[in-house]
Amino acid sequence: MSRMSELQILLVESLETGLSDDSIIELMVMEGVPREACPEILRVFKQSEDENDGQPDEAQEWHDFDPDC
């Protein structure tokens, strides 16, 4: 498994269990991620998870729109 995949699993599982950001950052540091990079990595990851909520984006909604319904 790649290092990036391991980090993604760590972040997903940590967020699902409700760990605080500080605790997640500590886990990231223990995995060898530079402490300075951790807050930004966590922020970007959380943002991408929020955007990928399983709902279609606006372009997909318009693509699927059927005016005859």
Order of alpha helices (4+ residues) and beta strands (2+ residues): alpha-alpha-alpha-alpha
